Amino acid sequence: MSGPSVTEMTEPYYKLWDIEVYLSDFEKIDLPIGSIDLVITSPPYNMGIEYASTDDALSWEDYCAWSLEWMKKVYALVASTGRMCLDIPLDKTFGGIVPFYADIMHVAMEAGWRYKTTIVWEKKQMASRTAWGSWKSASAPHVLSAAEMIVVLYKDDWKKASSGVSDIAKQEFVDWSVGMWRFPGVKRPEHPAPFPVELPRRCMKMFSYVGDTILDPFMGSGTTMVSAKRENRKAIGVDISSKYCEIAVKRLTVEENHNQGRLI
């Protein structure tokens, strides 16, 4: 996706514990092939959102072409048992209605990914509405989805080696293995489209071992990084925006100070 030119960084913008943050266009960054166990991300949705350094209003054809490129790169970076949890909307209405989920699923499989399942994330909140279509009429009503899709994909083998340590509790496994997750979304004044820590937390505990390496190629305000620290995973976050990288670093600094018994 187009945006201001960013110098490729070979060194992390920030590194602490086993968490690395890179200020870079993801397509330009160089990471070790086969080094990632789980990808958790929510890319820009191409809905005209005002991000700090991203064009979020491409043609649908250009957006799908861009999606194919980053998905191919992520596919190369994950291990043979690597997985991806991709948070995307069901439909797109900005610039014309398209079946976002259906189209991006085709793109993912074209990139080589294999499909495992889809979790429906019911956000317990409805987006503000500006139009109902034909009000109280069958003429042309509008239907809006209050849910997002968390698509679970994998590379070659779904079954991971049994030697890893899982930290998911019995009741968590029982509850989360049903593909309808209900928890609220979140708003952060410094980022237009964040997801809550609960989303990567569940994905990490359900689909990765303690100590696995997590990648978020569109890190935004750093929620996946914060969750990785809390859940004892390694993590790599990449974002093209220096503003969002700095926000992520500040959040991670807060985590560090909490761990050391200090509040800032």
VOMARSE-730654 format. One line per 4 residues: number of its first residue (from 1); their letters; for each residue x negated, y negated, z of C-alpha. Coordinates in steps of 0.5 Angstrom, whole numbers, plus 500, padded with zeros to 3 digits. Layout:
N
NUM	A	X/Y/Z  ...
END
This chain:
264
1	MSGP	500/500/500  497/493/498  495/488/503  489/484/505
5	SVTE	482/487/503  479/490/509  471/492/510  471/499/510
9	MTEP	468/501/517  464/507/519  464/505/526  470/505/531
13	YYKL	473/498/532  474/501/539  472/508/543  473/510/550
17	WDIE	474/517/553  476/521/546  480/515/543  478/512/537
21	VYLS	481/506/533  479/504/526  480/497/523  481/499/516
25	DFEK	485/501/510  487/509/511  485/510/504  478/507/505
29	IDLP	476/510/511  471/516/512  473/522/517  471/529/517
33	IGSI	474/534/513  478/539/517  477/535/523  485/534/525
37	DLVI	489/538/529  496/534/529  498/528/525  503/524/528
41	TSPP	505/518/524  511/513/522  509/509/516  512/503/513
45	YNMG	519/504/511  518/499/505  524/496/507  522/489/507
49	IEYA	519/488/514  514/483/516  508/487/518  501/483/519
53	STDD	498/486/513  502/490/509  506/489/503  513/492/505
57	ALSW	517/491/499  514/495/493  518/498/488  521/505/490
61	EDYC	516/508/485  510/505/487  512/506/494  512/514/493
65	AWSL	506/514/489  502/510/495  506/516/499  503/521/495
69	EWMK	496/518/496  496/518/503  499/524/504  494/528/500
73	KVYA	488/525/504  491/527/511  492/534/508  485/534/506
77	LVAS	483/532/513  487/537/517  485/544/519  488/550/516
81	TGRM	493/550/522  494/543/522  501/540/522  504/533/521
85	CLDI	510/530/525  512/525/520  518/520/523  522/517/517
89	PLDK	529/514/516  534/518/513  536/513/508  533/506/505
93	TFGG	538/501/504  533/495/503  533/493/495  538/499/493
97	IVPF	540/505/497  535/511/496  535/518/499  529/516/503
101	YADI	528/523/507  530/527/501  525/523/496  519/523/501
105	MHVA	520/531/502  519/532/495  512/527/495  510/531/501
109	MEAG	510/538/498  507/535/492  501/533/496  501/540/498
113	WRYK	504/540/505  509/546/507  515/545/510  517/548/517
117	TTIV	523/544/520  526/537/521  528/534/528  533/529/528
121	WEKK	532/523/533  538/520/536  536/513/538  542/512/542
125	QMAS	542/505/539  546/502/533  542/497/529  545/491/528
129	RTAW	550/490/523  551/485/518  556/488/513  561/494/514
133	GSWK	563/494/506  570/495/505  573/493/512  578/498/514
137	SASA	579/501/507  577/507/503  575/502/497  567/501/499
141	PHVL	565/503/506  558/503/509  556/508/513  549/507/517
145	SAAE	545/512/520  543/512/528  538/517/527  531/518/524
149	MIVV	528/524/522  522/527/525  519/532/519  515/538/521
153	LYKD	510/540/516  504/544/516  498/546/511  496/553/510
157	DWKK	498/557/517  503/555/522  501/560/527  495/557/531
161	ASSG	490/561/535  492/563/542  486/561/545  488/554/546
165	VSDI	491/551/553  499/549/552  501/544/557  509/544/556
169	AKQE	513/546/561  519/551/561  524/546/561  521/542/556
173	FVDW	520/547/551  527/550/552  530/543/551  525/540/545
177	SVGM	526/547/541  533/545/539  532/540/533  536/534/536
181	WRFP	532/529/541  536/524/544  532/518/547  532/511/546
185	GVKR	528/507/541  524/501/544  522/494/542  515/490/542
189	PEHP	515/483/541  508/484/538  510/489/533  516/489/528
193	APFP	517/497/528  514/501/534  516/508/536  517/509/544
197	VELP	511/513/547  516/519/548  516/521/541  509/522/540
201	RRCM	509/525/547  514/531/545  510/532/539  503/533/542
205	KMFS	506/538/547  510/542/543  505/542/537  498/542/539
209	YVGD	494/544/545  490/540/550  484/537/547  486/538/540
213	TILD	485/532/536  491/527/534  491/522/528  495/516/527
217	PFMG	493/513/520  498/508/521  497/506/528  501/500/529
221	SGTT	501/497/536  497/504/539  503/508/542  500/515/539
225	MVSA	493/513/542  496/511/549  500/518/549  494/522/547
229	KREN	490/519/553  496/521/558  497/528/555  489/529/555
233	RKAI	488/530/547  483/527/543  486/521/538  484/517/532
237	GVDI	488/511/530  487/507/524  490/500/522  489/495/517
241	SSKY	491/489/521  486/486/526  492/484/530  495/491/531
245	CEIA	488/494/533  487/489/538  494/490/541  492/497/541
249	VKRL	486/496/545  489/492/550  494/497/551  489/502/552
253	TVEE	485/498/557  491/497/561  491/505/561  484/505/563
257	NHNQ	485/500/569  491/504/571  487/510/572  482/507/576
261	GRLI	487/504/580  487/497/578  493/493/575  491/487/569
END
